[in-house]
Amino acid sequence: MTDENSLQAAGDKDQDLDAERTVAEAPATGDARVDDAVAGLSRLRDRPAEEHVAVLEEVHGRLRDILDDLGPSGPGQP
């Protein structure tokens, strides 16, 4: 790593990366329950990184519950 790269990397740490972050909107799935669960991901932008895991686990749990409501599905089953 050259000195120029070292200085550039050090300067990157001082940037406000949150100000540059963009959040893409998820496309509609056609299932209101899924759309509502996925919309919960929008809360990530308002929370510090250490709280992201809790939000992701909540959304994941909601999606798993929706799949469980659909019943078992496997090879040869609709």
MOPAC internal coordinates of N, CA, C and O (Angstrom, degrees):
PM7 1SCF
backbone

  N    0.0000 0     0.00 0     0.00 0    0    0    0
  C    1.4602 1     0.00 0     0.00 0    1    0    0
  C    1.5234 1   108.39 1     0.00 0    2    1    0
  O    1.2310 1   119.97 1   -50.27 1    3    2    1
  N    1.3006 1   117.66 1   129.73 1    3    2    1
  C    1.4570 1   121.56 1  -179.09 1    5    3    2
  C    1.5164 1   110.09 1   -81.66 1    6    5    3
  O    1.2310 1   121.27 1   -15.29 1    7    6    5
  N    1.3361 1   115.17 1   164.71 1    7    6    5
  C    1.4615 1   119.40 1   178.76 1    9    7    6
  C    1.5251 1   111.16 1   -61.30 1   10    9    7
  O    1.2310 1   120.92 1   143.99 1   11   10    9
  N    1.3312 1   115.84 1   -36.01 1   11   10    9
  C    1.4623 1   120.25 1   179.08 1   13   11   10
  C    1.5260 1   110.38 1   -61.84 1   14   13   11
  O    1.2310 1   120.48 1   135.61 1   15   14   13
  N    1.3272 1   116.68 1   -44.39 1   15   14   13
  C    1.4635 1   120.50 1   178.37 1   17   15   14
  C    1.5130 1   111.42 1   -65.78 1   18   17   15
  O    1.2310 1   120.08 1   143.13 1   19   18   17
  N    1.3436 1   117.46 1   -36.87 1   19   18   17
  C    1.4605 1   121.10 1   178.47 1   21   19   18
  C    1.5222 1   110.89 1   -62.03 1   22   21   19
  O    1.2310 1   120.80 1   135.88 1   23   22   21
  N    1.3388 1   116.08 1   -44.12 1   23   22   21
  C    1.4534 1   120.12 1   179.46 1   25   23   22
  C    1.5167 1   111.62 1   -65.73 1   26   25   23
  O    1.2310 1   120.86 1   140.49 1   27   26   25
  N    1.3282 1   115.96 1   -39.51 1   27   26   25
  C    1.4613 1   119.90 1   179.56 1   29   27   26
  C    1.5207 1   109.89 1   -65.47 1   30   29   27
  O    1.2310 1   119.61 1   136.53 1   31   30   29
  N    1.3364 1   118.35 1   -43.47 1   31   30   29
  C    1.4594 1   121.50 1   179.63 1   33   31   30
  C    1.5176 1   110.79 1   -63.95 1   34   33   31
  O    1.2310 1   120.07 1   140.33 1   35   34   33
  N    1.3258 1   117.47 1   -39.67 1   35   34   33
  C    1.4579 1   120.86 1   179.00 1   37   35   34
  C    1.5199 1   110.38 1   -64.50 1   38   37   35
  O    1.2310 1   119.87 1   141.05 1   39   38   37
  N    1.3256 1   117.85 1   -38.95 1   39   38   37
  C    1.4588 1   121.46 1   178.66 1   41   39   38
  C    1.5113 1   112.39 1   -67.36 1   42   41   39
  O    1.2310 1   120.11 1   149.48 1   43   42   41
  N    1.3236 1   117.40 1   -30.52 1   43   42   41
  C    1.4618 1   121.23 1   179.56 1   45   43   42
  C    1.5165 1   111.77 1   -62.35 1   46   45   43
  O    1.2310 1   120.14 1   149.73 1   47   46   45
  N    1.3216 1   117.34 1   -30.27 1   47   46   45
  C    1.4600 1   121.09 1  -178.36 1   49   47   46
  C    1.5127 1   111.62 1   -67.11 1   50   49   47
  O    1.2310 1   120.45 1   155.28 1   51   50   49
  N    1.3289 1   116.75 1   -24.72 1   51   50   49
  C    1.4522 1   121.08 1  -177.15 1   53   51   50
  C    1.5234 1   113.07 1   -87.23 1   54   53   51
  O    1.2310 1   119.86 1   172.07 1   55   54   53
  N    1.3184 1   117.87 1    -7.93 1   55   54   53
  C    1.4580 1   120.85 1  -178.21 1   57   55   54
  C    1.5207 1   110.33 1   -74.61 1   58   57   55
  O    1.2310 1   120.91 1   -30.63 1   59   58   57
  N    1.3123 1   115.87 1   149.37 1   59   58   57
  C    1.4566 1   122.00 1   175.08 1   61   59   58
  C    1.5194 1   107.68 1   -88.51 1   62   61   59
  O    1.2310 1   120.79 1   -90.13 1   63   62   61
  N    1.3266 1   116.09 1    89.87 1   63   62   61
  C    1.4572 1   120.51 1  -175.65 1   65   63   62
  C    1.5260 1   112.11 1   -69.19 1   66   65   63
  O    1.2310 1   119.84 1   153.01 1   67   66   65
  N    1.3341 1   117.91 1   -26.99 1   67   66   65
  C    1.4585 1   120.02 1   179.34 1   69   67   66
  C    1.5255 1   111.18 1   -63.11 1   70   69   67
  O    1.2310 1   120.10 1   146.60 1   71   70   69
  N    1.3138 1   117.41 1   -33.40 1   71   70   69
  C    1.4607 1   120.92 1  -179.59 1   73   71   70
  C    1.5254 1   110.98 1   -68.52 1   74   73   71
  O    1.2310 1   120.10 1   154.44 1   75   74   73
  N    1.3327 1   117.41 1   -25.56 1   75   74   73
  C    1.4534 1   121.42 1  -178.16 1   77   75   74
  C    1.5283 1   112.72 1   -93.23 1   78   77   75
  O    1.2310 1   120.27 1   169.78 1   79   78   77
  N    1.2965 1   117.09 1   -10.22 1   79   78   77
  C    1.4603 1   121.28 1  -174.96 1   81   79   78
  C    1.5187 1   110.52 1   -73.66 1   82   81   79
  O    1.2310 1   120.83 1   -45.10 1   83   82   81
  N    1.3268 1   116.02 1   134.90 1   83   82   81
  C    1.4557 1   120.85 1   175.25 1   85   83   82
  C    1.5214 1   108.31 1  -116.20 1   86   85   83
  O    1.2310 1   121.09 1   -29.23 1   87   86   85
  N    1.3010 1   115.52 1   150.77 1   87   86   85
  C    1.4549 1   120.96 1  -178.96 1   89   87   86
  C    1.5220 1   108.05 1  -117.90 1   90   89   87
  O    1.2310 1   120.96 1   -57.83 1   91   90   89
  N    1.3080 1   115.78 1   122.17 1   91   90   89
  C    1.4593 1   120.42 1   178.74 1   93   91   90
  C    1.5236 1   109.14 1   -82.00 1   94   93   91
  O    1.2310 1   121.21 1   -37.16 1   95   94   93
  N    1.2953 1   115.29 1   142.84 1   95   94   93
  C    1.4573 1   120.53 1   175.87 1   97   95   94
  C    1.5247 1   108.78 1   -83.26 1   98   97   95
  O    1.2310 1   120.85 1   -45.49 1   99   98   97
  N    1.3140 1   115.97 1   134.51 1   99   98   97
  C    1.4600 1   120.68 1   178.85 1  101   99   98
  C    1.5272 1   108.74 1   -74.94 1  102  101   99
  O    1.2310 1   120.24 1   -40.45 1  103  102  101
  N    1.3229 1   117.14 1   139.55 1  103  102  101
  C    1.4650 1   119.18 1   177.22 1  105  103  102
  C    1.5274 1   110.18 1   -69.51 1  106  105  103
  O    1.2310 1   120.70 1   -27.22 1  107  106  105
  N    1.3116 1   116.26 1   152.78 1  107  106  105
  C    1.4705 1   120.92 1   178.27 1  109  107  106
  C    1.5172 1   109.37 1   -64.85 1  110  109  107
  O    1.2310 1   121.32 1   -38.61 1  111  110  109
  N    1.3262 1   115.07 1   141.39 1  111  110  109
  C    1.4655 1   120.47 1  -178.60 1  113  111  110
  C    1.5170 1   112.49 1   -96.89 1  114  113  111
  O    1.2310 1   120.66 1   162.41 1  115  114  113
  N    1.3323 1   116.35 1   -17.59 1  115  114  113
  C    1.4563 1   119.47 1  -175.76 1  117  115  114
  C    1.5213 1   112.53 1    95.64 1  118  117  115
  O    1.2310 1   120.21 1   172.06 1  119  118  117
  N    1.3297 1   117.20 1    -7.94 1  119  118  117
  C    1.4680 1   122.54 1   176.39 1  121  119  118
  C    1.5211 1   106.81 1  -117.69 1  122  121  119
  O    1.2310 1   120.52 1   -65.70 1  123  122  121
  N    1.3195 1   116.61 1   114.30 1  123  122  121
  C    1.4596 1   121.25 1  -175.59 1  125  123  122
  C    1.5219 1   112.15 1   -59.02 1  126  125  123
  O    1.2310 1   120.16 1   144.48 1  127  126  125
  N    1.3436 1   117.30 1   -35.52 1  127  126  125
  C    1.4743 1   119.86 1   179.78 1  129  127  126
  C    1.5195 1   110.79 1   -64.79 1  130  129  127
  O    1.2310 1   120.34 1   137.68 1  131  130  129
  N    1.3256 1   116.95 1   -42.32 1  131  130  129
  C    1.4627 1   121.15 1   179.42 1  133  131  130
  C    1.5262 1   109.75 1   -68.04 1  134  133  131
  O    1.2310 1   120.38 1   134.96 1  135  134  133
  N    1.3104 1   116.88 1   -45.04 1  135  134  133
  C    1.4614 1   120.65 1   179.22 1  137  135  134
  C    1.5279 1   110.64 1   -58.77 1  138  137  135
  O    1.2310 1   120.17 1   138.79 1  139  138  137
  N    1.3268 1   117.28 1   -41.21 1  139  138  137
  C    1.4589 1   121.89 1   179.41 1  141  139  138
  C    1.5298 1   110.39 1   -65.46 1  142  141  139
  O    1.2310 1   120.36 1   136.86 1  143  142  141
  N    1.3242 1   116.92 1   -43.14 1  143  142  141
  C    1.4695 1   120.42 1   179.22 1  145  143  142
  C    1.5246 1   110.77 1   -63.16 1  146  145  143
  O    1.2310 1   120.34 1   132.54 1  147  146  145
  N    1.3291 1   116.96 1   -47.46 1  147  146  145
  C    1.4637 1   121.42 1  -178.72 1  149  147  146
  C    1.5264 1   110.39 1   -64.93 1  150  149  147
  O    1.2310 1   119.95 1   146.83 1  151  150  149
  N    1.3192 1   117.71 1   -33.17 1  151  150  149
  C    1.4652 1   120.74 1   177.94 1  153  151  150
  C    1.5233 1   110.83 1   -61.33 1  154  153  151
  O    1.2310 1   120.23 1   155.91 1  155  154  153
  N    1.3197 1   117.16 1   -24.09 1  155  154  153
  C    1.4597 1   120.69 1   177.09 1  157  155  154
  C    1.5159 1   112.82 1   -61.24 1  158  157  155
  O    1.2310 1   120.43 1   158.61 1  159  158  157
  N    1.3276 1   116.79 1   -21.39 1  159  158  157
  C    1.4634 1   120.38 1   178.20 1  161  159  158
  C    1.5210 1   111.86 1   -65.84 1  162  161  159
  O    1.2310 1   120.05 1   158.85 1  163  162  161
  N    1.3192 1   117.51 1   -21.15 1  163  162  161
  C    1.4630 1   120.54 1   179.57 1  165  163  162
  C    1.5224 1   111.15 1   -64.14 1  166  165  163
  O    1.2310 1   119.99 1   159.94 1  167  166  165
  N    1.3277 1   117.63 1   -20.06 1  167  166  165
  C    1.4656 1   121.00 1   178.32 1  169  167  166
  C    1.5168 1   111.85 1   -68.94 1  170  169  167
  O    1.2310 1   119.81 1   164.30 1  171  170  169
  N    1.3260 1   117.98 1   -15.70 1  171  170  169
  C    1.4651 1   120.62 1  -179.04 1  173  171  170
  C    1.5245 1   111.47 1   -61.15 1  174  173  171
  O    1.2310 1   120.10 1   142.22 1  175  174  173
  N    1.3181 1   117.42 1   -37.78 1  175  174  173
  C    1.4704 1   119.91 1  -175.27 1  177  175  174
  C    1.5160 1   112.01 1   -67.91 1  178  177  175
  O    1.2310 1   119.43 1   159.48 1  179  178  177
  N    1.3196 1   118.68 1   -20.52 1  179  178  177
  C    1.4612 1   121.62 1  -178.45 1  181  179  178
  C    1.5203 1   113.06 1   -96.24 1  182  181  179
  O    1.2310 1   120.29 1   179.56 1  183  182  181
  N    1.3196 1   117.04 1    -0.44 1  183  182  181
  C    1.4588 1   120.08 1  -174.81 1  185  183  182
  C    1.5200 1   111.43 1  -119.17 1  186  185  183
  O    1.2310 1   121.05 1   -28.96 1  187  186  185
  N    1.3272 1   115.59 1   151.04 1  187  186  185
  C    1.4645 1   118.60 1   175.53 1  189  187  186
  C    1.5263 1   110.31 1   -67.53 1  190  189  187
  O    1.2310 1   120.69 1   -23.64 1  191  190  189
  N    1.3144 1   116.28 1   156.36 1  191  190  189
  C    1.4713 1   121.78 1  -175.14 1  193  191  190
  C    1.5125 1   112.37 1   -54.63 1  194  193  191
  O    1.2310 1   119.72 1   144.57 1  195  194  193
  N    1.3243 1   118.13 1   -35.43 1  195  194  193
  C    1.4657 1   119.75 1  -177.63 1  197  195  194
  C    1.5324 1   113.01 1   -67.14 1  198  197  195
  O    1.2310 1   119.93 1   166.16 1  199  198  197
  N    1.3234 1   117.73 1   -13.84 1  199  198  197
  C    1.4655 1   121.36 1   177.39 1  201  199  198
  C    1.5305 1   112.56 1   -97.96 1  202  201  199
  O    1.2310 1   119.78 1   175.43 1  203  202  201
  N    1.3154 1   118.02 1    -4.57 1  203  202  201
  C    1.4658 1   121.58 1  -177.05 1  205  203  202
  C    1.5228 1   112.12 1   -63.09 1  206  205  203
  O    1.2310 1   120.17 1   141.40 1  207  206  205
  N    1.3286 1   117.27 1   -38.60 1  207  206  205
  C    1.4617 1   119.69 1  -178.00 1  209  207  206
  C    1.5277 1   110.63 1   -59.08 1  210  209  207
  O    1.2310 1   120.24 1   137.15 1  211  210  209
  N    1.3220 1   117.16 1   -42.85 1  211  210  209
  C    1.4676 1   120.33 1  -179.48 1  213  211  210
  C    1.5277 1   111.18 1   -62.52 1  214  213  211
  O    1.2310 1   120.32 1   137.90 1  215  214  213
  N    1.3223 1   116.99 1   -42.10 1  215  214  213
  C    1.4661 1   120.60 1   179.31 1  217  215  214
  C    1.5253 1   109.98 1   -65.24 1  218  217  215
  O    1.2310 1   120.53 1   134.60 1  219  218  217
  N    1.3394 1   116.59 1   -45.40 1  219  218  217
  C    1.4676 1   120.21 1   179.94 1  221  219  218
  C    1.5218 1   111.20 1   -62.57 1  222  221  219
  O    1.2310 1   120.07 1   139.47 1  223  222  221
  N    1.3312 1   117.48 1   -40.53 1  223  222  221
  C    1.4686 1   120.23 1   178.84 1  225  223  222
  C    1.5192 1   111.23 1   -65.30 1  226  225  223
  O    1.2310 1   120.32 1   142.07 1  227  226  225
  N    1.3315 1   116.99 1   -37.93 1  227  226  225
  C    1.4627 1   120.04 1   178.63 1  229  227  226
  C    1.5320 1   110.86 1   -64.17 1  230  229  227
  O    1.2310 1   120.45 1   132.85 1  231  230  229
  N    1.3244 1   116.75 1   -47.15 1  231  230  229
  C    1.4662 1   121.01 1   179.55 1  233  231  230
  C    1.5236 1   109.79 1   -63.28 1  234  233  231
  O    1.2310 1   120.27 1   136.09 1  235  234  233
  N    1.3149 1   117.09 1   -43.91 1  235  234  233
  C    1.4670 1   120.81 1   178.72 1  237  235  234
  C    1.5249 1   110.60 1   -60.09 1  238  237  235
  O    1.2310 1   120.32 1   136.59 1  239  238  237
  N    1.3183 1   116.99 1   -43.41 1  239  238  237
  C    1.4626 1   120.95 1   178.66 1  241  239  238
  C    1.5228 1   112.05 1   -61.57 1  242  241  239
  O    1.2310 1   120.63 1   138.60 1  243  242  241
  N    1.3180 1   116.40 1   -41.40 1  243  242  241
  C    1.4674 1   119.82 1   178.54 1  245  243  242
  C    1.5197 1   111.03 1   -64.03 1  246  245  243
  O    1.2310 1   120.63 1   138.23 1  247  246  245
  N    1.3347 1   116.40 1   -41.77 1  247  246  245
  C    1.4693 1   119.73 1   179.18 1  249  247  246
  C    1.5270 1   111.06 1   -66.38 1  250  249  247
  O    1.2310 1   120.02 1   141.30 1  251  250  249
  N    1.3166 1   117.57 1   -38.70 1  251  250  249
  C    1.4743 1   120.77 1   177.44 1  253  251  250
  C    1.5316 1   110.41 1   -64.04 1  254  253  251
  O    1.2310 1   120.44 1   139.65 1  255  254  253
  N    1.3312 1   116.77 1   -40.35 1  255  254  253
  C    1.4688 1   120.40 1   178.07 1  257  255  254
  C    1.5293 1   110.57 1   -61.51 1  258  257  255
  O    1.2310 1   120.54 1   139.85 1  259  258  257
  N    1.3168 1   116.56 1   -40.15 1  259  258  257
  C    1.4646 1   120.50 1   178.23 1  261  259  258
  C    1.5254 1   109.86 1   -63.24 1  262  261  259
  O    1.2310 1   120.29 1   135.44 1  263  262  261
  N    1.3245 1   117.04 1   -44.56 1  263  262  261
  C    1.4669 1   120.36 1   178.06 1  265  263  262
  C    1.5215 1   111.23 1   -62.65 1  266  265  263
  O    1.2310 1   120.43 1   139.81 1  267  266  265
  N    1.3302 1   116.78 1   -40.19 1  267  266  265
  C    1.4690 1   120.28 1   178.22 1  269  267  266
  C    1.5240 1   110.99 1   -62.49 1  270  269  267
  O    1.2310 1   120.32 1   142.42 1  271  270  269
  N    1.3376 1   116.98 1   -37.58 1  271  270  269
  C    1.4694 1   121.03 1   178.34 1  273  271  270
  C    1.5292 1   111.79 1   -63.80 1  274  273  271
  O    1.2310 1   120.70 1   152.33 1  275  274  273
  N    1.3328 1   116.27 1   -27.67 1  275  274  273
  C    1.4517 1   120.47 1  -179.52 1  277  275  274
  C    1.5309 1   112.03 1   -74.26 1  278  277  275
  O    1.2310 1   120.35 1   162.61 1  279  278  277
  N    1.3193 1   116.94 1   -17.39 1  279  278  277
  C    1.4604 1   121.04 1   179.13 1  281  279  278
  C    1.5220 1   112.17 1    90.85 1  282  281  279
  O    1.2310 1   121.79 1    -6.39 1  283  282  281
  N    1.3180 1   114.19 1   173.61 1  283  282  281
  C    1.4659 1   118.39 1  -178.05 1  285  283  282
  C    1.5183 1   110.96 1   -67.53 1  286  285  283
  O    1.2310 1   121.90 1   -38.02 1  287  286  285
  N    1.3087 1   113.97 1   141.98 1  287  286  285
  C    1.4442 1   120.09 1   177.13 1  289  287  286
  C    1.5111 1   107.28 1  -142.15 1  290  289  287
  O    1.2310 1   121.08 1   -49.10 1  291  290  289
  N    1.2802 1   115.54 1   130.90 1  291  290  289
  C    1.4480 1   120.33 1  -179.70 1  293  291  290
  C    1.5083 1   109.19 1  -155.41 1  294  293  291
  O    1.2310 1   120.35 1     7.29 1  295  294  293
  N    1.3154 1   116.93 1  -172.71 1  295  294  293
  C    1.4689 1   119.92 1   179.24 1  297  295  294
  C    1.5301 1   110.82 1   -56.16 1  298  297  295
  O    1.2310 1   121.03 1   -50.37 1  299  298  297
  N    1.2990 1   115.63 1   129.63 1  299  298  297
  C    1.4654 1   120.58 1   177.32 1  301  299  298
  C    1.5032 1   113.89 1    83.42 1  302  301  299
  O    1.2310 1   119.79 1   178.78 1  303  302  301
  N    1.3414 1   118.01 1    -1.22 1  303  302  301
  C    1.4725 1   121.11 1   178.59 1  305  303  302
  C    1.5234 1   108.94 1  -111.74 1  306  305  303
  O    1.2310 1   119.78 1   -36.32 1  307  306  305
  N    1.3048 1   118.03 1   143.68 1  307  306  305
  C    1.4704 1   120.62 1  -179.49 1  309  307  306
  C    1.5147 1   112.43 1   -68.60 1  310  309  307
  O    1.2310 1   120.10 1   180.00 1  311  310  309

